[in-house]
């Protein structure tokens, strides 16, 4: 179909295309037929028009993107969309520790420790300040005044004051510091400058429960990462009046910088007492950045779908992240899929009416018991009756890889050591980016592929996998233990490799009945054995030390009194490592398990492929590891 050049084509937004369309249009006009557009002054006008059109198109595209939460890129837009879904973004978090504080004074009947009481600590040669966020009043025992289980927060305790003035249409009640921790916020309304009586308002969480007399405040993220407090209108909840003074008290922190602090001392007297003992119950944890844009985009729609209650596993995942902002990854499974027992650990036995939540924190540490208890308490507000949430620690299954690769030396200038380093780095990157989280499966063929792709000179590789888990025994106590790999173990026939330790091995330990360093192995028939080494010979001290279920990957250790633990990888340890050969090189984590490469024992060996380089009479000498490689003993 013929093109009408007298009509301007408006379908293009790229600068060059816009300018070309303008030229085509002008050339079709009688007035501009004789113009040399590139050499004429009118070319500048065309550039201006093209730029202007390009800018308008770009701006309209950005405006359209910002209208939807999935395509928004500005934090203000994303936060605004989240608010319409009823989602409250998470502020930066202060690191929090728990301490006991004892005033060594027998002369006082009681003592008051006010909000804002300061404590000091040092971490990595940097001084940090911790503060209380509420008043504590404790009676004397006669000899001392004990403040038990006191939570202290890293940062500066700040008070912002605003006098309510309804004639100021621009008045807002802001926490002006971007690093303010909203979880430490206390909102009080003072009657007036002459009447110092105050009323403490609480944060509104469920608008359906509010009355005209409800003394609540609302919270939202404002510009530049600041948070704004606002109040009801006298209908939804109680409003505020001219002359009232709004008092905002909260902590401004250094976020995650003080995580791990454990030694605290008082910065000054408490209620005139200077002889003070501070004992740490739990070191500081929980400091975190404000919620990321990706997290808001993910969680806001899920929060809207959950409608303020926890029913499905996704609901619990959402609220676990919301209530514990230091969550890096979370796994939730219902009692129909498994259960947890303190003596048995996580098993496949059903436990109906419970939901199990396992959290991997951004600090890499397991949640303290206090954090678990607090999370369970907070979940009660959203929990459906008859469902009991239980917080459990993640379990790490370490993968010990033994990789040997062939390479063509004629295709690279790199030596063997360099190629080995490149492969090791590639595996470390894979470990960080694609493992170390719940439900991440180890696919052997995929890993073998990324090894081959490390360098064009690498022709092939053989990679074998050994599983490892750590057991934390209770010393000087007779007790049985359970270790679950939850992957089928290699067992081609009864008695397999019995003379050389089967497929199970362990690091060393000592017991109350054995003077020698002990180890575990198996007899190939499902029986765990305990032995010591005399020269190069295994001497078995117990040929029925437990059981090995090759089908489920479960190891049962009979009651044993372990008195001390040998070094692991040359370092002092409080844990015994058990290793096992899996039946498949594809490893699948189950429930609260996380797969992670053991980078300390990762073995990468390269060898020149003699066939590829054309050695005379060369034959393949590539030694392939069988599917049941000799079980390596990690004796520490």
C-alpha positions as CSV (number, residue, x, y, z in Angstrom):
1,X,0.0,0.0,0.0
2,X,1.3,3.4,-0.9
3,X,2.6,5.7,1.8
4,X,1.2,9.2,2.2
5,X,4.3,11.2,2.9
6,X,2.2,14.3,3.5
7,X,1.0,12.8,6.8
8,X,3.4,12.6,9.7
9,X,4.2,9.1,11.0
10,X,3.8,9.3,14.8
11,X,4.5,5.6,15.7
12,X,8.2,6.1,16.3
13,X,9.8,7.3,19.5
14,X,13.5,6.7,18.9
15,X,15.4,10.0,18.2
16,X,16.8,8.9,14.8
17,X,13.4,7.5,13.6
18,X,11.5,10.6,14.8
19,X,14.0,12.9,12.8
20,X,13.7,10.7,9.7
21,X,9.9,10.9,9.9
22,X,10.1,14.7,10.1
23,X,12.4,14.9,7.1
24,X,10.1,12.7,5.1
25,X,7.2,14.8,6.0
26,X,8.9,18.1,5.2
27,X,10.3,16.9,1.9
28,X,6.7,16.0,0.8
29,X,5.7,19.7,1.3
30,X,6.1,22.0,-1.7
31,X,7.7,24.7,0.5
32,X,10.7,22.5,1.5
33,X,11.5,20.5,-1.7
34,X,14.7,22.4,-2.4
35,X,16.2,22.2,1.1
36,X,19.4,20.3,1.8
37,X,18.2,19.3,5.3
38,X,21.7,18.1,6.5
39,X,23.4,21.2,5.5
40,X,20.7,23.8,6.2
41,X,19.9,25.6,9.4
42,X,16.5,23.9,9.5
43,X,18.4,20.7,10.5
44,X,18.9,22.3,14.0
45,X,15.1,22.8,14.3
46,X,14.6,19.2,13.3
47,X,17.0,18.0,16.0
48,X,15.1,20.1,18.5
49,X,11.8,18.7,17.5
50,X,13.1,15.2,17.5
51,X,14.6,15.6,20.9
52,X,11.5,17.1,22.3
53,X,9.4,14.2,20.9
54,X,11.9,11.7,22.2
55,X,11.8,13.2,25.7
56,X,8.0,13.3,25.7
57,X,7.8,9.7,24.7
58,X,10.3,8.6,27.3
59,X,8.5,10.5,30.1
60,X,5.2,9.1,29.1
61,X,6.7,5.6,29.2
62,X,8.1,6.2,32.6
63,X,4.8,7.6,33.9
64,X,3.0,4.5,32.6
65,X,5.6,2.2,34.3
66,X,5.2,4.0,37.6
67,X,1.4,3.4,37.5
68,X,1.9,-0.3,38.3
69,X,3.9,-1.8,41.2
70,X,5.5,-4.5,39.1
71,X,7.0,-2.0,36.6
72,X,7.7,0.9,39.1
73,X,11.3,1.8,39.7
74,X,10.9,4.8,42.0
75,X,10.7,3.9,45.7
76,X,8.0,6.5,46.3
77,X,5.8,4.9,43.6
78,X,6.4,1.4,44.9
79,X,5.6,2.5,48.5
80,X,2.5,4.3,47.4
81,X,1.2,1.2,45.5
82,X,2.0,-0.9,48.5
83,X,0.0,1.4,50.8
84,X,-3.1,1.0,48.6
85,X,-2.8,-2.7,49.2
86,X,-2.6,-2.1,52.9
87,X,1.0,-3.1,53.2
88,X,3.4,-1.3,55.6
89,X,7.0,-1.2,54.5
90,X,9.7,-2.2,57.0
91,X,12.0,0.4,58.3
92,X,15.7,0.0,59.2
93,X,16.2,-2.1,62.3
94,X,18.4,-1.6,65.3
95,X,20.5,-4.4,66.6
96,X,19.0,-5.7,69.8
97,X,20.6,-7.5,72.8
98,X,19.2,-8.9,76.0
99,X,20.9,-8.3,79.3
100,X,20.5,-8.6,83.0
101,X,21.4,-5.5,84.9
102,X,22.1,-5.6,88.6
103,X,22.3,-2.5,90.8
104,X,24.7,-3.5,93.7
105,X,23.0,-1.4,96.3
106,X,21.2,-2.5,99.5
107,X,20.1,0.9,100.7
108,X,17.3,1.5,98.1
109,X,13.9,-0.1,98.3
110,X,13.4,0.1,94.5
111,X,15.0,1.7,91.4
112,X,13.8,3.1,88.1
113,X,15.7,2.7,84.9
114,X,14.1,5.2,82.4
115,X,13.8,4.8,78.7
116,X,17.0,6.0,77.0
117,X,19.4,4.6,79.6
118,X,22.7,4.2,77.8
119,X,25.1,1.2,77.6
120,X,28.3,1.0,75.7
121,X,30.1,-1.8,73.8
122,X,32.9,-2.2,71.3
123,X,32.8,-4.4,68.2
124,X,35.6,-4.6,65.7
125,X,37.3,-1.7,67.5
126,X,34.3,0.6,67.0
127,X,32.3,2.0,69.9
128,X,28.5,1.6,69.9
129,X,25.8,2.8,72.1
130,X,22.8,0.8,73.2
131,X,19.7,2.2,74.9
132,X,16.5,1.0,76.6
133,X,13.2,2.1,75.0
134,X,10.9,1.8,78.0
135,X,10.9,2.6,81.7
136,X,11.6,-0.3,84.1
137,X,10.8,-0.2,87.9
138,X,12.2,-3.1,90.0
139,X,12.0,-3.7,93.8
140,X,15.1,-4.5,95.8
141,X,15.8,-8.1,97.0
142,X,17.4,-6.6,100.1
143,X,21.0,-7.0,98.8
144,X,20.6,-5.8,95.2
145,X,18.1,-4.5,92.6
146,X,17.9,-7.0,89.6
147,X,16.6,-5.9,86.2
148,X,16.0,-9.2,84.4
149,X,15.7,-9.8,80.6
150,X,16.1,-6.2,79.6
151,X,16.1,-5.5,75.8
152,X,18.6,-2.8,74.7
153,X,18.8,-1.4,71.2
154,X,21.8,0.0,69.3
155,X,21.6,3.7,68.5
156,X,20.5,7.0,69.8
157,X,17.3,7.5,71.7
158,X,15.5,10.5,70.0
159,X,12.5,12.5,71.0
160,X,10.7,14.6,68.3
161,X,8.1,17.2,69.4
162,X,5.3,18.7,67.4
163,X,2.7,21.2,68.5
164,X,-0.6,20.5,66.7
165,X,-1.7,23.5,64.5
166,X,-4.7,22.8,62.3
167,X,-4.2,26.1,60.5
168,X,-0.9,24.8,59.1
169,X,-2.1,22.8,56.2
170,X,1.4,21.5,55.5
171,X,2.0,20.2,59.1
172,X,3.2,16.6,59.2
173,X,4.5,14.4,62.0
174,X,7.7,12.9,60.7
175,X,10.5,10.8,62.0
176,X,13.1,12.9,60.2
177,X,16.1,10.6,60.4
178,X,16.1,7.9,57.6
179,X,17.7,5.3,59.9
180,X,14.9,5.5,62.4
181,X,13.6,2.1,63.7
182,X,9.8,2.2,63.7
183,X,9.6,-0.9,65.9
184,X,11.1,1.1,68.8
185,X,8.6,4.0,68.3
186,X,6.5,5.2,71.2
187,X,3.8,7.9,70.4
188,X,2.5,10.0,73.2
189,X,0.0,12.9,73.1
190,X,0.6,15.6,75.7
191,X,-2.5,17.6,76.4
192,X,-0.8,21.1,76.1
193,X,2.2,23.1,77.0
194,X,0.7,23.9,80.4
195,X,-0.8,20.4,81.0
196,X,1.9,17.8,80.9
197,X,-0.3,14.8,81.2
198,X,0.2,12.3,78.4
199,X,-1.7,9.5,76.7
200,X,0.2,6.8,74.9
201,X,-1.2,5.8,71.5
202,X,-0.7,2.4,70.0
203,X,-0.3,1.6,66.3
204,X,-3.4,0.6,64.5
205,X,-3.3,-2.8,62.9
206,X,-6.9,-3.7,62.2
207,X,-9.2,-0.9,61.2
208,X,-12.3,-3.1,61.6
209,X,-11.6,-3.1,65.4
210,X,-11.4,0.7,65.8
211,X,-13.9,2.9,67.5
212,X,-14.4,6.6,67.8
213,X,-12.5,6.5,71.1
214,X,-9.6,4.3,69.9
215,X,-6.3,6.0,70.8
216,X,-4.2,4.8,67.8
217,X,-1.9,6.2,65.3
218,X,-1.2,5.2,61.7
219,X,2.3,4.8,60.1
220,X,3.5,5.1,56.6
221,X,6.7,5.6,54.7
222,X,7.1,9.1,53.3
223,X,9.8,10.6,51.1
224,X,13.5,9.9,51.3
225,X,13.0,6.9,53.5
226,X,11.4,8.9,56.4
227,X,8.4,7.7,58.2
228,X,5.2,9.7,58.9
229,X,2.8,9.3,61.8
230,X,-0.8,10.4,61.4
231,X,-4.0,10.1,63.4
232,X,-7.7,9.5,63.1
233,X,-10.4,12.1,62.2
234,X,-12.6,11.6,65.2
235,X,-14.7,9.0,63.4
236,X,-12.4,6.2,62.5
237,X,-10.5,6.7,65.7
238,X,-9.7,9.5,68.1
239,X,-8.2,12.6,66.5
240,X,-5.9,15.2,68.0
241,X,-6.6,18.9,68.7
242,X,-4.9,22.2,68.4
243,X,-2.4,22.7,71.2
244,X,-1.8,19.0,71.7
245,X,1.9,18.1,71.6
246,X,2.8,15.0,69.7
247,X,5.9,13.3,71.2
248,X,7.7,10.7,69.1
249,X,10.3,8.6,70.9
250,X,12.4,6.2,68.9
251,X,15.9,4.8,68.2
252,X,18.1,6.0,65.3
253,X,20.6,3.2,64.6
254,X,23.6,2.0,62.6
255,X,21.4,-0.8,61.3
256,X,23.4,-4.1,61.0
257,X,26.8,-2.7,62.0
258,X,26.5,-3.7,65.7
259,X,25.2,-7.2,65.2
260,X,27.3,-9.6,67.3
261,X,28.1,-7.3,70.2
262,X,28.2,-9.2,73.4
263,X,30.0,-7.3,76.1
264,X,28.1,-4.3,77.6
265,X,28.7,-1.8,80.3
266,X,26.6,1.0,81.7
267,X,27.5,4.5,80.5
268,X,26.5,6.2,83.7
269,X,24.6,5.9,87.0
270,X,21.1,4.3,87.1
271,X,18.9,6.0,89.7
272,X,22.0,7.4,91.4
273,X,23.6,3.9,91.6
274,X,27.1,3.5,90.0
275,X,28.0,0.0,91.2
276,X,26.3,-1.9,88.3
277,X,26.8,-5.3,86.8
278,X,25.7,-6.0,83.3
279,X,25.4,-9.7,82.2
280,X,24.7,-10.6,78.6
281,X,21.9,-13.1,78.0
282,X,21.8,-12.9,74.2
283,X,24.3,-11.0,72.0
284,X,23.0,-8.3,69.7
285,X,21.2,-9.4,66.6
286,X,18.6,-8.2,64.2
287,X,20.1,-5.0,62.8
288,X,19.0,-4.7,59.2
289,X,18.5,-2.3,56.3
290,X,15.2,-1.0,55.3
291,X,13.0,-3.2,53.2
292,X,14.3,-3.5,49.6
293,X,12.2,-2.6,46.6
294,X,12.3,-6.2,45.4
295,X,10.9,-7.3,48.8
296,X,8.1,-4.7,48.7
297,X,7.1,-5.8,45.2
298,X,7.0,-9.4,46.3
299,X,5.4,-9.1,49.7
300,X,2.8,-6.4,49.1
301,X,0.5,-8.4,46.8
302,X,1.0,-11.5,49.0
303,X,0.0,-9.5,52.1
304,X,-3.1,-8.2,50.3
305,X,-4.0,-11.8,49.4
306,X,-3.5,-13.0,52.9
307,X,-6.0,-10.5,54.2
308,X,-4.4,-10.2,57.6
309,X,-4.4,-13.9,58.5
310,X,-2.1,-16.9,58.2
311,X,-3.8,-19.9,56.6
312,X,-1.5,-21.1,53.8
313,X,2.3,-21.7,53.8
314,X,2.7,-18.6,51.7
315,X,0.9,-16.6,54.4
316,X,3.3,-17.8,57.0
317,X,6.3,-17.0,54.7
318,X,5.0,-13.5,54.2
319,X,4.5,-12.7,57.9
320,X,7.8,-14.4,58.9
321,X,9.6,-12.0,56.6
322,X,7.4,-9.1,57.8
323,X,7.9,-9.8,61.5
324,X,11.5,-10.8,61.3
325,X,13.1,-8.4,58.8
326,X,16.5,-10.1,58.9
327,X,15.1,-13.0,57.1
328,X,17.2,-14.0,54.1
329,X,15.2,-17.1,53.2
330,X,12.3,-18.9,54.8
331,X,10.8,-22.3,54.5
332,X,7.3,-23.3,55.8
333,X,5.8,-26.7,55.9
334,X,2.6,-28.1,57.4
335,X,2.5,-30.8,60.0
336,X,1.1,-33.2,57.4
337,X,4.5,-33.1,55.8
338,X,6.6,-33.7,58.9
339,X,7.2,-32.8,62.5
340,X,9.9,-31.7,64.9
341,X,10.9,-33.3,68.2
342,X,13.8,-31.9,70.3
343,X,15.2,-35.3,70.8
344,X,14.6,-36.6,67.2
345,X,14.9,-33.5,65.2
346,X,12.8,-32.9,62.0
347,X,11.3,-36.1,60.8
348,X,8.7,-37.2,58.2
349,X,6.2,-38.2,60.9
350,X,3.0,-36.2,60.6
351,X,2.0,-33.8,63.3
352,X,-1.4,-32.3,62.4
353,X,-2.4,-28.9,63.7
354,X,1.2,-27.5,63.5
355,X,3.1,-25.4,61.0
356,X,6.9,-25.4,61.0
357,X,8.8,-22.2,60.1
358,X,12.5,-22.3,59.4
359,X,14.4,-19.1,58.8
360,X,17.8,-18.4,57.5
361,X,18.9,-15.0,58.7
362,X,20.9,-12.3,56.9
363,X,23.5,-12.7,59.7
364,X,24.0,-16.4,59.0
365,X,23.2,-17.2,62.6
366,X,20.3,-19.3,63.8
367,X,17.5,-17.4,65.6
368,X,18.0,-17.2,69.4
369,X,15.3,-18.8,71.6
370,X,14.1,-15.3,72.5
371,X,13.7,-14.4,68.8
372,X,11.8,-17.6,68.1
373,X,9.5,-17.0,71.1
374,X,8.9,-13.4,70.0
375,X,8.1,-14.5,66.4
376,X,5.6,-17.1,67.6
377,X,4.0,-14.5,69.9
378,X,3.7,-12.0,67.0
379,X,2.2,-14.6,64.7
380,X,-0.6,-15.3,67.2
381,X,-2.3,-12.1,66.0
382,X,-2.6,-13.5,62.5
383,X,-2.9,-17.2,63.3
384,X,-6.0,-19.3,62.6
385,X,-7.3,-21.1,65.7
386,X,-6.1,-24.6,66.2
387,X,-2.9,-24.1,64.3
388,X,0.3,-23.9,66.3
389,X,3.4,-22.3,64.7
390,X,6.8,-23.7,65.6
391,X,10.1,-22.1,64.7
392,X,12.9,-24.5,63.9
393,X,16.5,-24.0,62.8
394,X,17.6,-24.7,59.3
395,X,19.7,-27.8,58.7
396,X,22.8,-27.6,56.4
397,X,23.8,-30.5,54.3
398,X,27.3,-29.9,53.0
399,X,28.3,-31.2,49.6
400,X,32.0,-32.3,49.3
401,X,32.9,-32.2,45.6
402,X,35.8,-34.1,44.1
403,X,36.3,-32.8,40.6
404,X,38.9,-33.9,38.0
405,X,38.9,-32.3,34.6
406,X,40.8,-32.8,31.3
407,X,41.9,-29.9,29.2
408,X,43.6,-29.3,25.9
409,X,46.9,-27.4,26.6
410,X,47.0,-26.4,22.9
411,X,43.9,-24.3,23.2
412,X,45.0,-22.1,26.1
413,X,48.0,-20.2,27.5
414,X,46.8,-20.9,31.1
415,X,48.6,-23.4,33.2
416,X,47.0,-26.2,35.2
417,X,47.0,-24.2,38.5
418,X,45.3,-21.3,36.9
419,X,42.5,-23.5,35.4
420,X,42.0,-25.2,38.7
421,X,41.6,-21.8,40.4
422,X,39.1,-20.7,37.8
423,X,37.0,-23.9,38.3
424,X,37.2,-23.4,42.1
425,X,36.0,-19.8,41.7
426,X,33.2,-20.9,39.4
427,X,32.0,-23.4,41.9
428,X,32.2,-20.9,44.7
429,X,30.0,-18.5,42.7
430,X,27.5,-21.2,42.0
431,X,27.4,-22.0,45.8
432,X,26.6,-18.4,46.7
433,X,24.1,-17.7,43.9
434,X,22.3,-20.9,43.4
435,X,22.6,-22.9,46.6
436,X,22.5,-21.9,50.3
437,X,18.8,-21.5,50.4
438,X,15.7,-23.6,50.9
439,X,14.5,-25.9,48.1
440,X,17.6,-25.3,46.0
441,X,18.4,-28.7,44.3
442,X,22.0,-29.7,43.4
443,X,21.8,-30.9,39.8
444,X,25.0,-32.8,38.9
445,X,24.7,-32.4,35.2
446,X,24.3,-28.7,35.5
447,X,27.3,-28.3,37.8
448,X,29.3,-30.5,35.4
449,X,28.3,-28.2,32.6
450,X,29.4,-25.0,34.3
451,X,32.8,-26.6,35.0
452,X,33.2,-27.4,31.3
453,X,32.2,-23.9,30.4
454,X,34.8,-22.3,32.7
455,X,37.3,-22.3,29.9
456,X,37.2,-23.3,26.2
457,X,40.2,-25.6,26.8
458,X,38.4,-27.8,29.3
459,X,37.1,-30.8,27.5
460,X,35.4,-32.9,30.2
461,X,35.2,-33.5,33.9
462,X,34.2,-36.2,36.5
463,X,32.7,-34.8,39.6
464,X,31.8,-37.0,42.6
465,X,29.7,-35.9,45.6
466,X,29.9,-36.8,49.2
467,X,27.3,-35.6,51.8
468,X,28.2,-34.2,55.2
469,X,26.3,-33.1,58.2
470,X,27.5,-31.9,61.6
471,X,26.3,-33.4,64.9
472,X,26.5,-31.3,68.1
473,X,26.7,-33.9,71.0
474,X,26.0,-33.1,74.6
475,X,29.3,-33.8,76.3
476,X,29.6,-36.0,79.4
477,X,26.1,-37.2,79.0
478,X,24.9,-40.6,77.8
479,X,22.6,-39.9,74.9
480,X,21.5,-41.2,71.5
481,X,21.5,-39.1,68.3
482,X,19.9,-38.9,64.9
483,X,21.3,-37.6,61.6
484,X,19.0,-37.2,58.6
485,X,20.4,-36.8,55.1
486,X,17.0,-37.4,53.5
487,X,18.6,-38.7,50.3
488,X,19.0,-42.3,49.4
489,X,22.5,-43.6,50.2
490,X,24.7,-45.8,48.0
491,X,24.1,-49.5,48.8
492,X,24.5,-51.8,45.8
493,X,24.4,-55.0,48.0
494,X,24.7,-56.1,51.6
495,X,28.2,-55.9,52.9
496,X,29.3,-53.4,50.4
497,X,32.9,-52.1,51.2
498,X,32.6,-53.5,54.7
499,X,36.3,-54.1,55.0
500,X,37.1,-50.5,54.2
501,X,34.5,-48.7,56.2
502,X,31.3,-48.9,54.1
503,X,30.0,-45.5,52.9
504,X,29.8,-43.7,56.3
505,X,32.7,-41.9,57.9
506,X,33.2,-39.3,60.7
507,X,35.6,-37.0,62.3
508,X,37.2,-38.0,65.6
509,X,35.8,-37.9,69.2
510,X,36.5,-39.5,72.6
511,X,34.1,-41.4,74.9
512,X,34.0,-42.1,78.6
513,X,34.8,-45.8,78.0
514,X,37.4,-45.5,75.2
515,X,40.9,-44.1,75.7
516,X,41.5,-43.9,71.9
517,X,40.2,-41.4,69.4
518,X,37.0,-42.9,68.0
519,X,35.3,-42.8,64.5
520,X,32.1,-44.1,62.9
521,X,31.7,-46.2,59.8
522,X,29.2,-48.9,58.6
523,X,29.3,-52.5,57.8
524,X,27.4,-52.3,54.5
525,X,24.4,-54.1,56.0
526,X,22.8,-51.1,57.8
527,X,24.8,-51.3,61.1
528,X,26.9,-48.4,62.4
529,X,30.3,-49.2,63.9
530,X,32.7,-47.4,66.2
531,X,36.4,-47.9,65.9
532,X,39.8,-46.6,66.6
533,X,43.0,-46.8,64.5
534,X,46.1,-48.8,65.5
535,X,48.7,-48.0,62.9
536,X,46.7,-48.4,59.7
537,X,44.3,-51.0,61.1
538,X,40.8,-50.3,62.2
539,X,40.0,-51.8,65.6
540,X,36.3,-52.0,66.2
541,X,35.2,-51.2,69.8
542,X,31.5,-51.4,69.1
543,X,30.1,-53.3,66.1
544,X,26.5,-52.3,66.9
545,X,26.9,-48.6,67.6
546,X,23.7,-47.7,65.7
547,X,21.8,-48.1,62.5
548,X,22.0,-46.8,58.9
549,X,18.9,-46.7,56.7
550,X,20.2,-46.6,53.2
551,X,16.8,-45.9,51.7
552,X,16.0,-42.8,53.7
553,X,19.4,-41.6,54.6
554,X,18.7,-41.7,58.3
555,X,21.5,-42.6,60.8
556,X,20.7,-43.6,64.3
557,X,23.5,-43.5,66.9
558,X,22.9,-45.5,70.1
559,X,23.3,-44.0,73.5
560,X,26.9,-42.9,73.9
561,X,28.8,-40.7,76.4
562,X,31.0,-38.4,74.3
563,X,33.5,-36.5,76.5
564,X,35.4,-34.5,73.9
565,X,35.6,-33.8,70.2
566,X,38.7,-33.8,67.9
567,X,39.6,-31.1,65.5
568,X,37.8,-30.8,62.2
569,X,39.8,-29.6,59.2
570,X,42.6,-28.8,61.6
571,X,40.5,-26.4,63.8
572,X,39.0,-26.9,67.2
573,X,35.4,-27.9,66.9
574,X,32.3,-28.6,69.1
575,X,30.7,-30.7,66.4
576,X,31.3,-34.2,64.8
577,X,31.1,-34.4,61.1
578,X,29.5,-37.4,59.5
579,X,29.8,-38.1,55.8
580,X,28.0,-40.4,53.5
581,X,28.1,-41.5,49.8
582,X,24.7,-40.7,48.1
583,X,23.0,-43.1,45.7
584,X,22.4,-40.3,43.2
585,X,24.6,-37.3,42.4
586,X,21.5,-35.2,42.3
587,X,20.9,-34.0,45.8
588,X,17.5,-32.8,47.0
589,X,16.9,-30.8,50.3
590,X,13.8,-31.8,52.2
591,X,11.7,-29.5,54.5
592,X,14.1,-27.3,56.5
593,X,17.3,-28.5,54.8
594,X,19.7,-26.2,52.9
595,X,22.5,-27.5,50.5
596,X,25.9,-25.8,50.6
597,X,29.2,-26.7,49.1
598,X,32.0,-27.5,51.6
599,X,34.6,-25.1,50.1
600,X,37.2,-26.1,52.6
601,X,37.3,-29.8,51.4
602,X,36.5,-29.0,47.7
603,X,39.0,-30.8,45.5
604,X,39.7,-29.7,42.0
605,X,42.4,-31.4,39.9
606,X,43.2,-30.7,36.3
607,X,45.1,-32.9,33.8
608,X,46.2,-32.5,30.2
609,X,44.3,-34.6,27.8
610,X,47.0,-36.6,26.0
611,X,44.7,-37.7,23.2
612,X,43.7,-34.0,22.5
613,X,47.3,-32.9,22.3
614,X,48.2,-35.8,20.0
615,X,50.8,-37.8,22.0
616,X,52.1,-40.7,20.0
617,X,50.5,-43.9,21.0
618,X,48.5,-42.2,23.6
619,X,45.5,-43.9,25.1
620,X,43.0,-42.5,27.5
621,X,44.4,-42.7,31.1
622,X,41.5,-40.7,32.5
623,X,40.7,-42.4,35.8
624,X,37.0,-42.1,36.3
625,X,35.6,-42.3,39.8
626,X,33.1,-45.1,40.1
627,X,29.6,-44.4,41.5
628,X,30.9,-45.8,44.8
629,X,34.2,-44.0,45.3
630,X,36.5,-45.0,48.2
631,X,35.1,-43.4,51.3
632,X,37.4,-40.6,52.4
633,X,37.9,-40.5,56.2
634,X,37.9,-37.0,57.7
635,X,39.8,-37.7,60.9
636,X,40.5,-34.1,61.8
